[in-house]
Amino acid sequence: MQTRTEARRCAILEAATDLFLEKGYERTTLDDILERSKGSRSTVYKLFGNKEGLLKAIVEETTGEIWAVVADWHAKNPPPTEQSLFELGCLLFTAVMAPRAIALHRILVAEGPYIPEIGAYCLKIGPDRSKSRLAEWFAEGQRSGHFMDYAPEDLAQIFMGLVITDLHLRRTFCQAPMSDEDTLRRRVKTAVQIFLNGVNKTAPCDPERRNLPVKA
């Protein structure tokens, strides 16, 4: 059963999250949060320290939810296959493109120059942790003979980048609508095909051939 302190914490955090996403971090005052949450200033100071502490708590909870699908993927799946990469890509795309995730990203972009430690913390507990777990999964695939011997960390970074694409930036700038299911699956399928064609041992890419002249 939730204690009174836990209930107050949840109410304040929920109010702050909604207001930060609605109005932006800078335009939201502590009084706004207290009015919506029916909480007290002393409780905020005790549980979070200040408004910046509230933002850090929101980043921790929201970022954890967004990236959890990637962080635990390798522990529950066999070595990478086309199907498992497609399923992972769909989960990653859906999580990162969710309205709440995009709204939080906008806040971090806006506030990054003023509170850079929040951005660093978000990267550490979200994308960086997920990339590390995904790299472990790719390393297992390499031991099973699935991929060439590229650095697993690079494979993880490239796969995540291919899935997310420029659409994340466009969504952040309000220049792209929410993707429907068909668009999501098409983009992820394309990303997986490009990734596999580049790293599978059956389709080697010789870096020494990159600058060969094109025959007339």
Number of C-alpha atoms within 10 A of each C-alpha: 5 8 8 9 11 12 12 19 18 14 18 25 21 16 19 25 22 15 18 21 19 12 12 18 21 11 11 16 16 15 12 14 25 18 13 15 18 13 17 16 14 10 15 21 13 10 16 18 13 14 18 13 15 20 21 18 17 18 24 16 13 18 23 18 13 21 22 18 15 23 20 14 16 20 12 7 11 12 18 20 14 13 11 15 20 20 16 21 25 20 17 20 22 17 20 17 20 15 15 16 20 20 17 22 21 19 19 21 12 14 16 14 11 10 12 13 12 21 19 14 15 21 15 14 18 22 20 17 18 25 24 17 20 25 20 17 21 24 23 18 18 20 12 11 13 19 23 18 14 12 12 22 17 13 20 20 17 14 21 21 12 17 24 20 15 10 17 19 16 12 19 19 11 11 10 12 9 13 16 8 10 8 11 17 17 11 18 24 20 13 22 23 13 13 18 18 13 15 17 16 15 12 12 12 14 7 7 7 8 8 7 7 7 5 4 3
